[in-house]
Amino acid sequence: MAEIIYILTNEAMPGYVKIGKTSTGLEQRIRELSGSTSVPLPFTCFYACTVKDASFVEHQLHDAFDNDRVNPRREFFQISPERVVSALKLAEIENVTPKKDYVDSHEDQNALNEARRIRSRFNFEMVGIPLGAELVFSRNENIKAKVVDTHSADSIEINGEVTSLSRSAQKFLGYTYGVAGTDYWMYGDETLDERRRRIEAGEIAS
Protein backbone atom coordinates (compact mmCIF):
# COMPACT_ATOMS: atom_id res chain seq x y z
CA MET A 1 0.00 0.00 0.00
CA ALA A 2 1.20 3.54 -0.79
CA GLU A 3 2.78 5.57 1.96
CA ILE A 4 0.77 8.70 2.65
CA ILE A 5 1.56 11.93 4.44
CA TYR A 6 -1.54 13.76 5.65
CA ILE A 7 -2.33 17.20 7.03
CA LEU A 8 -5.43 17.18 9.22
CA THR A 9 -7.39 20.03 10.75
CA ASN A 10 -10.15 20.01 13.32
CA GLU A 11 -12.75 22.76 13.70
CA ALA A 12 -12.64 22.22 17.48
CA MET A 13 -8.94 23.17 17.44
CA PRO A 14 -8.73 26.22 15.14
CA GLY A 15 -5.23 27.27 14.21
CA TYR A 16 -3.72 23.82 14.70
CA VAL A 17 -2.81 21.11 12.21
CA LYS A 18 -1.78 17.50 12.64
CA ILE A 19 1.00 16.21 10.37
CA GLY A 20 1.27 12.43 10.19
CA LYS A 21 1.75 9.39 7.99
CA THR A 22 -0.11 6.17 7.29
CA SER A 23 0.38 3.04 5.25
CA THR A 24 -2.90 1.39 6.28
CA GLY A 25 -5.25 3.76 4.45
CA LEU A 26 -6.15 7.42 4.82
CA GLU A 27 -9.86 6.94 5.50
CA GLN A 28 -9.18 4.36 8.18
CA ARG A 29 -6.65 6.64 9.89
CA ILE A 30 -8.99 9.63 9.89
CA ARG A 31 -11.84 7.56 11.29
CA GLU A 32 -9.56 6.19 14.01
CA LEU A 33 -8.54 9.68 15.10
CA SER A 34 -12.08 11.07 14.87
CA GLY A 35 -13.63 8.14 16.69
CA SER A 36 -12.24 9.09 20.08
CA THR A 37 -14.89 10.45 22.45
CA SER A 38 -12.31 12.99 23.66
CA VAL A 39 -12.48 14.74 20.27
CA PRO A 40 -15.65 16.87 19.98
CA LEU A 41 -15.58 17.09 16.17
CA PRO A 42 -14.26 14.82 13.40
CA PHE A 43 -10.93 15.55 11.76
CA THR A 44 -10.87 16.88 8.20
CA CYS A 45 -8.15 16.03 5.73
CA PHE A 46 -6.80 19.36 4.51
CA TYR A 47 -4.26 17.69 2.21
CA ALA A 48 -2.74 14.28 1.62
CA CYS A 49 -0.35 12.79 -0.88
CA THR A 50 1.73 9.71 -1.52
CA VAL A 51 5.48 9.98 -1.07
CA LYS A 52 8.47 7.72 -1.61
CA ASP A 53 9.52 7.48 2.05
CA ALA A 54 6.82 8.61 4.48
CA SER A 55 8.97 8.27 7.60
CA PHE A 56 11.67 10.49 6.12
CA VAL A 57 9.23 13.10 4.78
CA GLU A 58 7.29 13.21 8.04
CA HIS A 59 10.52 13.71 9.99
CA GLN A 60 11.59 16.50 7.63
CA LEU A 61 8.25 18.29 8.00
CA HIS A 62 8.27 17.95 11.77
CA ASP A 63 11.82 19.29 11.85
CA ALA A 64 11.05 22.17 9.46
CA PHE A 65 8.10 23.35 11.55
CA ASP A 66 9.56 22.45 14.94
CA ASN A 67 9.23 26.05 16.17
CA ASP A 68 5.48 25.78 15.58
CA ARG A 69 5.10 22.48 17.40
CA VAL A 70 2.71 22.60 20.34
CA ASN A 71 4.11 19.61 22.24
CA PRO A 72 7.32 17.72 21.31
CA ARG A 73 5.53 14.41 21.92
CA ARG A 74 2.57 15.22 19.70
CA GLU A 75 2.12 15.79 15.97
CA PHE A 76 0.23 19.07 16.33
CA PHE A 77 1.52 22.38 15.02
CA GLN A 78 0.19 25.92 15.32
CA ILE A 79 0.57 26.98 11.72
CA SER A 80 -1.43 27.66 8.58
CA PRO A 81 -2.05 24.33 6.84
CA GLU A 82 -1.20 25.90 3.47
CA ARG A 83 2.36 26.51 4.71
CA VAL A 84 2.75 22.79 5.30
CA VAL A 85 1.19 21.96 1.92
CA SER A 86 3.78 24.13 0.17
CA ALA A 87 6.60 22.17 1.79
CA LEU A 88 4.96 18.77 1.29
CA LYS A 89 4.53 19.34 -2.44
CA LEU A 90 8.31 19.06 -2.82
CA ALA A 91 8.07 15.34 -1.99
CA GLU A 92 4.64 14.63 -3.47
CA ILE A 93 4.08 11.77 -5.90
CA GLU A 94 0.29 11.95 -6.12
CA ASN A 95 -2.33 14.15 -4.48
CA VAL A 96 -4.81 11.84 -2.72
CA THR A 97 -6.75 14.41 -0.71
CA PRO A 98 -10.32 13.13 -0.31
CA LYS A 99 -13.05 15.31 -1.79
CA LYS A 100 -15.53 14.47 0.94
CA ASP A 101 -15.69 14.26 4.73
CA TYR A 102 -15.15 10.96 6.51
CA VAL A 103 -17.75 10.99 9.27
CA ASP A 104 -19.62 8.23 11.07
CA SER A 105 -23.02 9.85 11.50
CA HIS A 106 -25.34 12.62 10.35
CA GLU A 107 -24.87 14.21 13.77
CA ASP A 108 -21.11 14.44 13.19
CA GLN A 109 -21.62 15.96 9.73
CA ASN A 110 -24.13 18.50 11.01
CA ALA A 111 -21.85 19.53 13.87
CA LEU A 112 -18.93 19.87 11.48
CA ASN A 113 -20.94 21.97 9.02
CA GLU A 114 -22.12 24.29 11.79
CA ALA A 115 -18.57 24.78 13.09
CA ARG A 116 -17.42 25.67 9.58
CA ARG A 117 -20.29 28.12 9.17
CA ILE A 118 -19.36 29.91 12.38
CA ARG A 119 -15.65 30.10 11.49
CA SER A 120 -16.42 31.45 8.03
CA ARG A 121 -17.75 34.74 9.47
CA PHE A 122 -15.32 37.18 7.99
CA ASN A 123 -15.18 40.51 6.25
CA PHE A 124 -12.32 42.35 4.61
CA GLU A 125 -12.77 45.50 6.68
CA MET A 126 -11.91 43.63 9.90
CA VAL A 127 -8.46 42.79 8.52
CA GLY A 128 -7.75 46.07 6.78
CA ILE A 129 -8.09 44.90 3.18
CA PRO A 130 -9.36 47.70 0.92
CA LEU A 131 -11.95 47.71 -1.82
CA GLY A 132 -10.43 46.60 -5.11
CA ALA A 133 -7.60 44.65 -3.48
CA GLU A 134 -6.30 41.63 -5.37
CA LEU A 135 -6.41 38.17 -3.82
CA VAL A 136 -4.55 35.11 -5.11
CA PHE A 137 -5.69 31.50 -4.76
CA SER A 138 -2.97 29.64 -2.84
CA ARG A 139 -3.05 26.49 -5.00
CA ASN A 140 -2.80 28.36 -8.30
CA GLU A 141 -1.23 31.81 -8.52
CA ASN A 142 -2.95 32.38 -11.87
CA ILE A 143 -6.36 32.40 -10.17
CA LYS A 144 -7.04 35.89 -8.86
CA ALA A 145 -9.99 37.72 -7.38
CA LYS A 146 -10.89 41.33 -6.61
CA VAL A 147 -12.59 42.52 -3.42
CA VAL A 148 -15.85 44.25 -4.34
CA ASP A 149 -17.37 44.67 -0.86
CA THR A 150 -15.23 45.12 2.27
CA HIS A 151 -18.15 44.39 4.63
CA SER A 152 -18.63 40.82 3.44
CA ALA A 153 -16.80 37.63 2.48
CA ASP A 154 -19.49 37.00 -0.13
CA SER A 155 -18.30 39.68 -2.50
CA ILE A 156 -15.21 38.87 -4.49
CA GLU A 157 -15.13 39.08 -8.26
CA ILE A 158 -13.51 36.43 -10.45
CA ASN A 159 -13.63 36.86 -14.21
CA GLY A 160 -16.61 39.18 -13.91
CA GLU A 161 -18.59 36.88 -11.58
CA VAL A 162 -19.32 37.87 -7.98
CA THR A 163 -19.00 34.98 -5.52
CA SER A 164 -17.74 34.21 -2.00
CA LEU A 165 -14.38 33.14 -0.63
CA SER A 166 -15.71 29.75 0.44
CA ARG A 167 -17.82 28.90 -2.62
CA SER A 168 -15.00 29.79 -4.98
CA ALA A 169 -12.42 27.79 -3.00
CA GLN A 170 -14.72 24.76 -2.90
CA LYS A 171 -15.22 25.01 -6.66
CA PHE A 172 -11.51 25.29 -7.49
CA LEU A 173 -10.64 22.42 -5.13
CA GLY A 174 -13.43 20.22 -6.45
CA TYR A 175 -14.58 19.23 -2.95
CA THR A 176 -18.12 18.12 -2.14
CA TYR A 177 -18.00 19.60 1.35
CA GLY A 178 -17.77 23.23 2.35
CA VAL A 179 -14.41 24.78 3.12
CA ALA A 180 -13.24 27.96 4.82
CA GLY A 181 -12.19 30.17 1.94
CA THR A 182 -9.92 32.16 4.25
CA ASP A 183 -7.59 29.13 4.36
CA TYR A 184 -6.98 29.28 0.60
CA TRP A 185 -7.18 32.90 -0.52
CA MET A 186 -4.08 35.04 0.02
CA TYR A 187 -3.49 38.74 0.36
CA GLY A 188 0.17 39.52 -0.02
CA ASP A 189 2.26 36.69 1.38
CA GLU A 190 -0.26 35.32 3.89
CA THR A 191 -3.61 33.57 3.79
CA LEU A 192 -6.62 35.55 4.97
CA ASP A 193 -6.88 33.27 8.00
CA GLU A 194 -3.24 33.94 8.89
CA ARG A 195 -3.86 37.67 8.54
CA ARG A 196 -6.96 37.53 10.73
CA ARG A 197 -5.14 35.55 13.45
CA ARG A 198 -2.15 37.89 13.35
CA ILE A 199 -4.34 40.96 13.71
CA GLU A 200 -6.44 39.37 16.45
CA ALA A 201 -3.28 38.40 18.35
CA GLY A 202 -2.05 41.97 18.05
CA GLU A 203 -5.32 43.31 19.42
CA ILE A 204 -5.11 40.93 22.37
CA ALA A 205 -1.50 41.89 23.05
CA SER A 206 -2.34 45.58 23.07
C-alpha positions in Angstrom: 0.0 0.0 0.0 1.2 3.5 -0.8 2.8 5.6 2.0 0.8 8.7 2.6 1.6 11.9 4.4 -1.5 13.8 5.7 -2.3 17.2 7.0 -5.4 17.2 9.2 -7.4 20.0 10.7 -10.2 20.0 13.3 -12.8 22.8 13.7 -12.6 22.2 17.5 -8.9 23.2 17.4 -8.7 26.2 15.1 -5.2 27.3 14.2 -3.7 23.8 14.7 -2.8 21.1 12.2 -1.8 17.5 12.6 1.0 16.2 10.4 1.3 12.4 10.2 1.7 9.4 8.0 -0.1 6.2 7.3 0.4 3.0 5.3 -2.9 1.4 6.3 -5.2 3.8 4.5 -6.2 7.4 4.8 -9.9 6.9 5.5 -9.2 4.4 8.2 -6.7 6.6 9.9 -9.0 9.6 9.9 -11.8 7.6 11.3 -9.6 6.2 14.0 -8.5 9.7 15.1 -12.1 11.1 14.9 -13.6 8.1 16.7 -12.2 9.1 20.1 -14.9 10.5 22.5 -12.3 13.0 23.7 -12.5 14.7 20.3 -15.7 16.9 20.0 -15.6 17.1 16.2 -14.3 14.8 13.4 -10.9 15.5 11.8 -10.9 16.9 8.2 -8.1 16.0 5.7 -6.8 19.4 4.5 -4.3 17.7 2.2 -2.7 14.3 1.6 -0.3 12.8 -0.9 1.7 9.7 -1.5 5.5 10.0 -1.1 8.5 7.7 -1.6 9.5 7.5 2.0 6.8 8.6 4.5 9.0 8.3 7.6 11.7 10.5 6.1 9.2 13.1 4.8 7.3 13.2 8.0 10.5 13.7 10.0 11.6 16.5 7.6 8.3 18.3 8.0 8.3 17.9 11.8 11.8 19.3 11.8 11.0 22.2 9.5 8.1 23.3 11.5 9.6 22.5 14.9 9.2 26.1 16.2 5.5 25.8 15.6 5.1 22.5 17.4 2.7 22.6 20.3 4.1 19.6 22.2 7.3 17.7 21.3 5.5 14.4 21.9 2.6 15.2 19.7 2.1 15.8 16.0 0.2 19.1 16.3 1.5 22.4 15.0 0.2 25.9 15.3 0.6 27.0 11.7 -1.4 27.7 8.6 -2.0 24.3 6.8 -1.2 25.9 3.5 2.4 26.5 4.7 2.8 22.8 5.3 1.2 22.0 1.9 3.8 24.1 0.2 6.6 22.2 1.8 5.0 18.8 1.3 4.5 19.3 -2.4 8.3 19.1 -2.8 8.1 15.3 -2.0 4.6 14.6 -3.5 4.1 11.8 -5.9 0.3 11.9 -6.1 -2.3 14.1 -4.5 -4.8 11.8 -2.7 -6.8 14.4 -0.7 -10.3 13.1 -0.3 -13.0 15.3 -1.8 -15.5 14.5 0.9 -15.7 14.3 4.7 -15.1 11.0 6.5 -17.7 11.0 9.3 -19.6 8.2 11.1 -23.0 9.9 11.5 -25.3 12.6 10.4 -24.9 14.2 13.8 -21.1 14.4 13.2 -21.6 16.0 9.7 -24.1 18.5 11.0 -21.9 19.5 13.9 -18.9 19.9 11.5 -20.9 22.0 9.0 -22.1 24.3 11.8 -18.6 24.8 13.1 -17.4 25.7 9.6 -20.3 28.1 9.2 -19.4 29.9 12.4 -15.6 30.1 11.5 -16.4 31.5 8.0 -17.7 34.7 9.5 -15.3 37.2 8.0 -15.2 40.5 6.2 -12.3 42.3 4.6 -12.8 45.5 6.7 -11.9 43.6 9.9 -8.5 42.8 8.5 -7.8 46.1 6.8 -8.1 44.9 3.2 -9.4 47.7 0.9 -12.0 47.7 -1.8 -10.4 46.6 -5.1 -7.6 44.6 -3.5 -6.3 41.6 -5.4 -6.4 38.2 -3.8 -4.6 35.1 -5.1 -5.7 31.5 -4.8 -3.0 29.6 -2.8 -3.1 26.5 -5.0 -2.8 28.4 -8.3 -1.2 31.8 -8.5 -3.0 32.4 -11.9 -6.4 32.4 -10.2 -7.0 35.9 -8.9 -10.0 37.7 -7.4 -10.9 41.3 -6.6 -12.6 42.5 -3.4 -15.8 44.3 -4.3 -17.4 44.7 -0.9 -15.2 45.1 2.3 -18.1 44.4 4.6 -18.6 40.8 3.4 -16.8 37.6 2.5 -19.5 37.0 -0.1 -18.3 39.7 -2.5 -15.2 38.9 -4.5 -15.1 39.1 -8.3 -13.5 36.4 -10.4 -13.6 36.9 -14.2 -16.6 39.2 -13.9 -18.6 36.9 -11.6 -19.3 37.9 -8.0 -19.0 35.0 -5.5 -17.7 34.2 -2.0 -14.4 33.1 -0.6 -15.7 29.7 0.4 -17.8 28.9 -2.6 -15.0 29.8 -5.0 -12.4 27.8 -3.0 -14.7 24.8 -2.9 -15.2 25.0 -6.7 -11.5 25.3 -7.5 -10.6 22.4 -5.1 -13.4 20.2 -6.4 -14.6 19.2 -3.0 -18.1 18.1 -2.1 -18.0 19.6 1.4 -17.8 23.2 2.4 -14.4 24.8 3.1 -13.2 28.0 4.8 -12.2 30.2 1.9 -9.9 32.2 4.3 -7.6 29.1 4.4 -7.0 29.3 0.6 -7.2 32.9 -0.5 -4.1 35.0 0.0 -3.5 38.7 0.4 0.2 39.5 0.0 2.3 36.7 1.4 -0.3 35.3 3.9 -3.6 33.6 3.8 -6.6 35.6 5.0 -6.9 33.3 8.0 -3.2 33.9 8.9 -3.9 37.7 8.5 -7.0 37.5 10.7 -5.1 35.5 13.5 -2.1 37.9 13.4 -4.3 41.0 13.7 -6.4 39.4 16.5 -3.3 38.4 18.3 -2.0 42.0 18.1 -5.3 43.3 19.4 -5.1 40.9 22.4 -1.5 41.9 23.1 -2.3 45.6 23.1 
